[in-house]
Amino acid sequence: MNGWAGIIQAWGQSAPDVSDAWLVLQTLPGMSPERLQKLTEAFGDPLAALAAPRADFTRIAGQKAGDTLRHEAPGDIAHRLRREAESQGVSLLTRDHPSFPETLRQIYAAPGALFLKGEIRKADDLGVAIVGTRNPTRYGRRIARDLAGSLAAQGVTIVSGLARGIDAEAHQAALEAGGRTIGVLGCGLGVNYPAGHEELRDRIASSGAVVTELSWETLPRPENFPRRNRLISGLSLATIVVEAALRSGALLTARLALEQGREVMAVPGPVDSSRSSGCHRILKDGAHLVESASDVLQVLPAYLKGEIAPLTPENRPAGGGRISPESNPPAVSPPPSLSPEEKAVFELLGSGPNTVEGLTREARFAPEDVSGILLRLELQGFLHQTEGGLYERA
């Protein structure tokens, strides 16, 4: 028997399960997030993609990926990768696993597998990214630390890219506040990059996670960092930019967050500072202006607020005195023309922006009823939808 079918038959007991299939597809040579997305769209699931006719698979996945599968069975590839990860103390988390981050699962071209040191928890779905320049001013460092420390102390997981500058300040402040933080790499876990961050990596892994979608010895090539940036924004409900030039990786992360339907925020700086020019650009384009942690919390969906622990004198991080906990917005009476159901939804939005899912859960209405109510309220001018897909009062 010739061709792809013959190769599949020869695999025999080495054929992978769904988890192995995600792992194999993720790590094939030449496999990009876009190619992985197209494979799953074309064939329905990773196992079907691996069993597809050779010409069809290679047309989407690329010649290198197809050639690799001609010489090594997927089950053998998966076994080798798992054995290597176990020997290095690395955990594997594939897209089909219940612990795979839900926020990341929802994005376009989500990874098939993550390599990590540490642990990703359900609580990390309440994540906020803080990104910025590798060469910050003293002002930028202070603001990044204030924001990260105060948010982490309230149960928000701080996500960043483990780079020098703003990224490192955000990670360190979250750790000092006793909170959780996730560092996302643009290389494999076996590569020491950036040099000098070994201790920070270890500290993050001990109370959070260091994550990558790249295999153990993958070098930090330029094309890997847009992939990393989409994971930073994908793991987060919102991305905050603290000092960034007009052309920077931080602005790319903000753009990716917007494409993923997440909130984008920025900290203003001096009008004549090139390090803040990127922040000012996205503020002009509609990003939320951030001066304090409460500015961030007010933008997050209202149903998450019960998961945020209020700051107290005991857990307030050092240097965070400028950041104050969120205050409750003043009560507003619903317009008398609204039906009882419309009034109920309008009142729930008084706690802050919310999603259809959050309002459905809180109002105990059917999802289609909530969607209809939101449309009627929007047409009457009582609310509007943000770029991130949240609903808030007008």
C-alpha positions as CSV (number, residue, x, y, z in Angstrom):
1,M,0.0,0.0,0.0
2,N,1.5,3.3,-1.1
3,G,1.1,6.9,0.0
4,W,-0.3,8.4,3.2
5,A,-2.7,5.6,3.8
6,G,0.1,3.1,3.8
7,I,2.1,5.2,6.2
8,I,-0.9,5.4,8.6
9,Q,-1.3,1.7,8.4
10,A,2.3,1.2,9.3
11,W,2.0,3.4,12.4
12,G,-0.2,0.7,13.9
13,Q,-0.1,0.9,17.7
14,S,1.9,4.1,17.4
15,A,-1.1,6.1,16.3
16,P,-1.7,9.0,18.7
17,D,-4.7,10.0,20.8
18,V,-6.3,13.5,20.6
19,S,-3.9,14.9,23.2
20,D,-0.8,13.5,21.4
21,A,-2.2,14.7,18.0
22,W,-2.4,18.3,19.3
23,L,1.2,18.0,20.6
24,V,2.5,16.5,17.4
25,L,0.8,19.1,15.1
26,Q,2.0,22.0,17.4
27,T,5.7,20.9,17.0
28,L,6.0,19.8,13.4
29,P,8.6,21.8,11.5
30,G,7.2,24.8,9.7
31,M,3.9,24.7,11.7
32,S,2.6,28.1,12.4
33,P,-0.5,29.1,14.4
34,E,-2.2,30.0,11.2
35,R,-1.4,26.7,9.6
36,L,-2.7,24.8,12.7
37,Q,-5.9,26.8,12.6
38,K,-6.4,26.0,8.9
39,L,-5.7,22.3,9.5
40,T,-8.4,22.1,12.2
41,E,-10.8,24.1,10.1
42,A,-10.3,21.9,7.1
43,F,-10.4,18.5,8.8
44,G,-12.4,19.2,11.9
45,D,-10.0,17.9,14.6
46,P,-6.3,17.1,15.0
47,L,-6.7,13.3,14.6
48,A,-8.6,13.8,11.3
49,A,-5.9,16.2,10.2
50,L,-3.1,13.6,10.7
51,A,-5.2,11.0,8.9
52,A,-6.0,13.3,5.9
53,P,-4.7,12.4,2.4
54,R,-1.0,13.3,2.2
55,A,-1.3,15.8,-0.5
56,D,-4.1,17.7,1.3
57,F,-2.2,17.7,4.6
58,T,1.0,18.9,3.0
59,R,-0.8,21.6,1.0
60,I,-1.8,23.2,4.3
61,A,0.9,22.2,6.8
62,G,3.8,22.6,4.5
63,Q,6.4,20.3,2.9
64,K,8.6,20.1,6.0
65,A,5.7,18.9,8.2
66,G,4.6,16.3,5.6
67,D,8.2,15.0,5.2
68,T,8.6,14.6,9.0
69,L,5.5,12.4,9.2
70,R,6.8,10.2,6.4
71,H,9.7,9.2,8.5
72,E,8.4,9.2,12.1
73,A,5.0,8.1,13.4
74,P,3.0,10.7,15.3
75,G,2.7,8.4,18.3
76,D,6.5,8.1,18.4
77,I,6.9,11.9,18.1
78,A,4.5,12.4,21.0
79,H,6.3,9.8,23.1
80,R,9.7,11.4,22.5
81,L,8.4,14.9,23.3
82,R,6.7,13.7,26.5
83,R,9.8,11.8,27.6
84,E,12.0,14.9,27.0
85,A,9.6,17.1,28.9
86,E,9.5,14.8,31.9
87,S,13.2,14.6,32.0
88,Q,13.4,18.4,32.2
89,G,10.6,18.9,34.7
90,V,8.3,20.5,32.1
91,S,4.5,20.0,32.1
92,L,2.5,19.7,28.9
93,L,-1.0,21.1,28.5
94,T,-2.8,20.3,25.3
95,R,-5.9,22.1,24.0
96,D,-8.2,19.2,24.8
97,H,-7.2,19.2,28.5
98,P,-9.8,20.6,31.0
99,S,-7.0,22.8,32.6
100,F,-6.1,24.5,29.3
101,P,-6.7,28.2,29.9
102,E,-10.2,29.1,28.7
103,T,-9.2,32.6,27.8
104,L,-6.5,31.2,25.5
105,R,-8.8,28.5,24.0
106,Q,-11.1,31.3,22.7
107,I,-8.6,33.1,20.5
108,Y,-8.1,32.6,16.8
109,A,-5.2,30.3,16.1
110,A,-5.0,29.0,19.6
111,P,-2.0,26.8,20.4
112,G,-2.4,23.0,20.3
113,A,-0.1,22.6,23.2
114,L,1.7,24.6,25.9
115,F,5.0,23.7,27.6
116,L,5.3,25.1,31.1
117,K,7.1,25.2,34.3
118,G,4.9,25.9,37.3
119,E,1.1,25.6,37.2
120,I,-1.8,27.3,35.4
121,R,-4.9,27.5,37.6
122,K,-8.5,28.3,37.0
123,A,-8.0,31.5,38.9
124,D,-5.6,32.6,36.2
125,D,-8.6,33.2,33.8
126,L,-8.7,36.5,35.7
127,G,-5.5,37.7,34.0
128,V,-4.3,41.2,33.0
129,A,-1.3,41.8,30.8
130,I,1.2,44.6,31.5
131,V,3.7,45.2,28.7
132,G,6.0,48.0,27.6
133,T,9.5,49.1,26.6
134,R,12.7,47.3,27.5
135,N,14.2,50.7,28.4
136,P,11.7,52.4,30.7
137,T,12.1,55.7,32.6
138,R,11.9,55.8,36.3
139,Y,8.3,56.9,36.0
140,G,7.5,53.9,33.8
141,R,9.1,51.5,36.2
142,R,7.2,53.0,39.2
143,I,3.8,52.9,37.4
144,A,4.3,49.3,36.2
145,R,5.1,48.2,39.7
146,D,2.2,50.1,41.3
147,L,-0.3,48.6,38.8
148,A,1.0,45.1,38.9
149,G,1.4,45.0,42.7
150,S,-2.0,46.4,43.4
151,L,-3.8,44.2,40.9
152,A,-2.0,41.1,42.0
153,A,-2.9,41.8,45.7
154,Q,-6.6,41.8,44.6
155,G,-6.4,38.3,43.0
156,V,-5.6,39.4,39.4
157,T,-2.9,37.3,37.6
158,I,-0.3,39.5,36.0
159,V,0.8,38.3,32.5
160,S,3.8,39.6,30.7
161,G,6.7,38.5,28.4
162,L,9.6,38.1,30.9
163,A,11.6,40.7,28.9
164,R,13.8,43.4,30.5
165,G,12.2,46.6,31.5
166,I,8.4,47.0,32.1
167,D,7.8,43.2,31.8
168,A,10.3,42.4,34.5
169,E,9.0,45.1,36.8
170,A,5.4,43.8,36.4
171,H,6.5,40.2,37.2
172,Q,8.6,41.3,40.2
173,A,5.9,43.5,41.7
174,A,3.3,40.8,41.4
175,L,5.6,38.3,43.2
176,E,6.4,40.9,46.0
177,A,2.6,41.4,46.5
178,G,2.2,37.7,47.1
179,G,0.2,37.3,43.9
180,R,0.3,35.1,40.8
181,T,2.1,35.9,37.5
182,I,2.6,34.2,34.2
183,G,5.7,34.7,32.0
184,V,5.4,33.9,28.3
185,L,8.5,33.1,26.3
186,G,9.4,33.6,22.7
187,C,11.7,30.6,22.8
188,G,11.9,27.1,24.3
189,L,12.1,26.5,28.0
190,G,15.6,25.1,27.5
191,V,17.0,28.4,26.2
192,N,18.4,31.0,28.7
193,Y,16.8,34.1,27.3
194,P,16.9,36.8,28.2
195,A,20.2,36.1,30.0
196,G,20.2,37.2,33.6
197,H,16.6,36.3,34.2
198,E,17.1,32.8,35.5
199,E,16.2,33.7,39.1
200,L,13.1,35.6,38.0
201,R,12.0,32.6,35.9
202,D,12.4,30.3,38.9
203,R,10.4,32.6,41.1
204,I,7.6,32.9,38.6
205,A,7.5,29.2,38.1
206,S,7.3,28.6,41.9
207,S,4.2,30.8,42.3
208,G,2.7,30.9,38.8
209,A,3.9,29.6,35.5
210,V,6.5,30.2,32.7
211,V,4.8,29.2,29.4
212,T,5.7,28.8,25.8
213,E,4.2,27.0,22.8
214,L,7.7,26.3,21.4
215,S,9.6,23.1,22.0
216,W,12.5,22.8,24.4
217,E,15.5,24.1,22.4
218,T,13.7,26.5,20.1
219,L,15.8,29.7,19.8
220,P,14.4,33.2,20.3
221,R,14.1,34.1,16.6
222,P,12.4,37.4,15.6
223,E,9.4,35.6,14.1
224,N,8.7,33.9,17.5
225,F,7.9,37.1,19.4
226,P,4.6,38.0,17.6
227,R,3.5,34.4,18.5
228,R,4.5,35.0,22.1
229,N,2.6,38.4,22.1
230,R,-0.6,36.8,20.9
231,L,-0.3,34.4,23.9
232,I,0.2,37.2,26.3
233,S,-2.9,39.0,25.2
234,G,-4.8,35.7,24.7
235,L,-4.2,34.8,28.4
236,S,-5.5,38.1,29.5
237,L,-8.9,39.9,29.8
238,A,-7.1,43.2,29.2
239,T,-3.7,44.4,28.1
240,I,-2.1,47.6,29.6
241,V,0.7,49.3,27.8
242,V,3.1,51.2,30.0
243,E,5.6,53.2,28.0
244,A,6.0,52.1,24.4
245,A,7.3,53.7,21.2
246,L,5.2,53.9,18.0
247,R,7.0,50.8,16.7
248,S,7.2,48.3,19.5
249,G,6.2,44.8,20.5
250,A,4.0,46.2,23.2
251,L,1.8,48.0,20.6
252,L,1.7,44.7,18.6
253,T,0.4,43.0,21.8
254,A,-2.2,45.7,22.2
255,R,-3.3,45.3,18.5
256,L,-3.6,41.5,19.0
257,A,-5.7,42.0,22.2
258,L,-8.1,44.2,20.2
259,E,-8.3,41.6,17.5
260,Q,-9.1,39.0,20.2
261,G,-11.9,41.0,21.6
262,R,-10.1,42.0,24.7
263,E,-9.8,45.4,26.4
264,V,-6.8,47.6,25.6
265,M,-5.5,50.2,28.1
266,A,-2.6,52.6,28.2
267,V,-0.8,54.7,30.8
268,P,-0.2,58.3,29.6
269,G,3.2,59.9,29.9
270,P,4.9,63.2,29.1
271,V,3.7,64.6,25.8
272,D,7.3,65.0,24.6
273,S,8.5,61.5,25.6
274,S,9.2,59.1,22.7
275,R,8.8,56.2,25.1
276,S,5.1,57.2,25.6
277,S,4.3,58.1,22.0
278,G,2.8,54.6,21.4
279,C,0.6,54.9,24.5
280,H,-0.7,58.3,23.3
281,R,-1.4,56.9,19.9
282,I,-3.6,54.0,21.1
283,L,-5.3,56.4,23.7
284,K,-6.3,58.6,20.7
285,D,-7.6,55.4,19.0
286,G,-9.9,54.6,21.9
287,A,-7.8,52.7,24.5
288,H,-8.9,53.1,28.1
289,L,-6.7,55.6,30.0
290,V,-5.2,54.0,33.1
291,E,-4.0,56.0,36.1
292,S,-4.7,53.4,38.8
293,A,-5.7,49.8,39.5
294,S,-9.3,50.9,40.0
295,D,-9.3,52.2,36.3
296,V,-8.5,48.7,35.3
297,L,-11.0,46.9,37.5
298,Q,-13.8,49.2,36.3
299,V,-13.4,47.9,32.8
300,L,-13.4,44.2,33.6
301,P,-16.7,42.4,33.4
302,A,-18.9,43.0,36.4
303,Y,-19.5,39.3,37.1
304,L,-15.7,38.9,37.9
305,K,-15.8,41.5,40.7
306,G,-16.8,38.9,43.2
307,E,-13.5,37.1,42.5
308,I,-11.5,40.2,43.3
309,A,-10.3,40.5,46.9
310,P,-10.4,44.1,48.1
311,L,-7.1,45.7,49.1
312,T,-6.5,46.1,52.8
313,P,-3.7,47.7,54.7
314,E,-2.3,44.2,55.4
315,N,-2.0,43.2,51.8
316,R,-1.3,46.5,50.1
317,P,2.1,46.3,48.3
318,A,4.9,48.6,49.2
319,G,4.9,51.7,47.0
320,G,1.3,51.2,46.0
321,G,-0.2,54.1,48.0
322,R,-1.3,55.9,44.9
323,I,-3.4,52.9,43.8
324,S,-6.7,52.7,45.5
325,P,-9.4,50.0,45.5
326,E,-12.4,50.5,43.2
327,S,-15.3,52.6,44.6
328,N,-18.8,51.6,43.9
329,P,-20.5,53.8,41.2
330,P,-23.4,55.9,42.2
331,A,-26.8,54.3,41.9
332,V,-28.9,55.3,38.9
333,S,-32.7,54.7,38.7
334,P,-33.8,52.8,35.6
335,P,-35.9,54.8,33.1
336,P,-39.6,54.4,33.9
337,S,-40.4,53.3,30.3
338,L,-38.5,50.0,30.6
339,S,-40.1,46.6,31.1
340,P,-39.4,44.7,34.4
341,E,-36.9,42.5,32.5
342,E,-35.2,45.5,30.9
343,K,-35.0,47.2,34.3
344,A,-33.4,44.1,35.8
345,V,-30.6,44.1,33.2
346,F,-30.2,47.9,33.3
347,E,-29.7,47.7,37.1
348,L,-27.1,44.8,36.8
349,L,-25.1,47.1,34.4
350,G,-24.9,49.6,37.3
351,S,-22.1,47.4,38.7
352,G,-20.0,48.1,35.6
353,P,-19.5,46.6,32.2
354,N,-20.6,43.0,31.7
355,T,-21.0,40.3,29.0
356,V,-24.1,38.4,27.8
357,E,-22.8,35.4,29.7
358,G,-22.4,37.3,32.9
359,L,-25.8,39.0,32.7
360,T,-27.4,35.7,31.8
361,R,-25.9,34.1,35.0
362,E,-26.9,37.0,37.2
363,A,-30.3,37.8,35.9
364,R,-31.3,34.1,35.5
365,F,-32.8,34.8,32.1
366,A,-32.3,32.7,28.9
367,P,-29.3,33.9,26.8
368,E,-31.5,34.7,23.8
369,D,-33.7,36.9,26.1
370,V,-30.7,38.8,27.5
371,S,-29.5,39.4,23.9
372,G,-32.8,40.8,22.9
373,I,-33.0,43.0,26.0
374,L,-29.5,44.4,25.3
375,L,-30.4,45.1,21.7
376,R,-33.5,47.0,22.8
377,L,-31.6,49.0,25.4
378,E,-28.9,49.8,22.9
379,L,-31.4,51.0,20.3
380,Q,-33.0,53.3,23.0
381,G,-29.7,54.8,23.8
382,F,-29.5,53.4,27.4
383,L,-26.3,51.4,26.8
384,H,-23.5,50.7,24.3
385,Q,-21.1,47.9,23.5
386,T,-17.4,48.4,23.9
387,E,-14.8,47.3,21.4
388,G,-14.0,44.4,23.7
389,G,-17.6,43.1,23.4
390,L,-18.7,44.3,26.9
391,Y,-22.0,46.1,27.5
392,E,-22.1,49.2,29.6
393,R,-24.5,52.0,30.4
394,A,-24.4,55.0,28.0
